Amino acid sequence: MLENGPTYRGGSGREDLGAGKKTNTAWEATLTEVLMSRLAGKVAVISGGTSGIGLAIAQRFGKEGAHLFIFGRHREALDKARQLIGVSVTAIQADASRLEDLDRVADAVRNAKGKVDVVVSSAGLVEQVPLPEITPDHYDRTFALNARAPLFLVQKMLPMMGKGGSIILVSSAMHYMGLPNHSTYAAAKAALRSYSRTWAAEFKDSGIRANTLSPGVVDTAMLDSQATTPEQADAIREGYANLAPMHRLAQPEELANAALFLASDESSFMTGSDMVVDGGVSNV
Ligand SMILES: NC(=O)c1ccc[n+]([C@@H]2O[C@H](COP(=O)([O-])OP(=O)(O)OC[C@H]3O[C@@H](n4cnc5c(N)ncnc54)[C@H](OP(=O)(O)O)[C@@H]3O)[C@@H](O)[C@H]2O)c1
């Protein structure tokens, strides 16, 4: 069923802008590349930048000229991501739900660059639990990473942000939907939607914009985390693909395209909004 749907062929999109046009000399090509870069000279901080959506965003922002600070809990994943991203990236081992770790990330950014242009909160977790089985531990774990951590991440980056700054909170289209077993996850993601509205008003004189990005189901390791066997993971993927009118999952790069728009000045009149990239699943 998955292979029957329309497919995403990827690509940076730059080809369409003519950036691939041949120039006479190497320096002209380099200059063209720099001028075409939508995040040239910008500093972006990305939680969960080692996997899935966060990694795709980091790779895309890197290609567009940003210097990246990515963080996650596992050293090996950070090293791998640094290699994949290739250029201009600082990888920090940090847990987004620990305030002292967020302070360390903020200190590293302050000491190295002294400013932040874009904050992406992508670190998140999902545990499907029916209401009768929800424990305080599950509730606290879900809210600690999905709702509490993004607020404190932004709070700690804010003093380094100024006019033109962009905050992108990776929420979920699930906060629009009533899907069984997602009480805590959907509610925590709804909190992000609420933050962006509040912050749009709170930051109105500073020129900093705040938006949420709400993906439908994306083909990442998060889907595997909900399965105990590869067969079960395949069934989960197929089940979710069948829910969407497009009959497929999103690829992380499709979310990175949307995040690039929100990060860049191309979305300069957008704040307090939710960009839904869900293959239509929350609208049918
Ligand atoms: N995949 C989907 O279908 C989907 C749909 C809607 C919304 N989303 C949202 O999109 C975001 C990214 O999900 P994904 O699918 O890309 O997941 P993923 O591939 O599992 O990646 C999760 C990332 O978050 C990091 N992370 C997890 N816990 C962390 C913590 N305590 N501190 C710092 N980093 C942490 C992970 O690194 P470490 O494990 O090394 O820390 C990893 O880099 C999440 O907020 C998720 O809720 C996903």
The ligand as an ORCA input file, in Angstrom:
! r2SCAN-3c Opt
* xyz 0 1
  N       7.791     11.206     13.131
  C       6.544     11.613     13.133
  O       5.650     10.970     12.575
  C       6.168     12.908     13.804
  C       4.884     13.437     13.530
  C       4.515     14.626     14.129
  C       5.407     15.279     14.971
  N       6.625     14.750     15.207
  C       7.516     15.472     16.123
  O       8.697     15.790     15.443
  C       9.793     15.856     16.364
  C      10.932     15.030     15.837
  O      10.510     13.678     15.733
  P      11.257     12.633     14.796
  O      10.209     11.799     14.177
  O      12.257     13.324     13.957
  O      11.971     11.752     15.926
  P      13.326     10.935     15.966
  O      13.804     10.572     14.611
  O      13.089      9.858     16.958
  O      14.356     12.003     16.583
  C      14.205     12.473     17.866
  C      15.376     13.386     18.167
  O      15.170     13.969     19.455
  C      16.313     13.714     20.256
  N      15.900     13.607     21.640
  C      15.043     12.726     22.199
  N      14.954     12.942     23.507
  C      15.767     13.996     23.781
  C      16.108     14.692     24.951
  N      15.597     14.367     26.148
  N      16.988     15.722     24.878
  C      17.525     16.064     23.685
  N      17.246     15.448     22.541
  C      16.380     14.414     22.596
  C      16.898     12.417     19.708
  O      18.271     12.253     20.036
  P      18.740     11.410     21.332
  O      17.839     10.216     21.436
  O      20.160     11.087     21.071
  O      18.588     12.343     22.488
  C      16.709     12.662     18.222
  O      17.715     13.514     17.743
  C       9.232     15.392     17.708
  O       8.952     16.507     18.504
  C       7.952     14.673     17.315
  O       6.997     14.691     18.347
  C       7.034     13.593     14.647
*
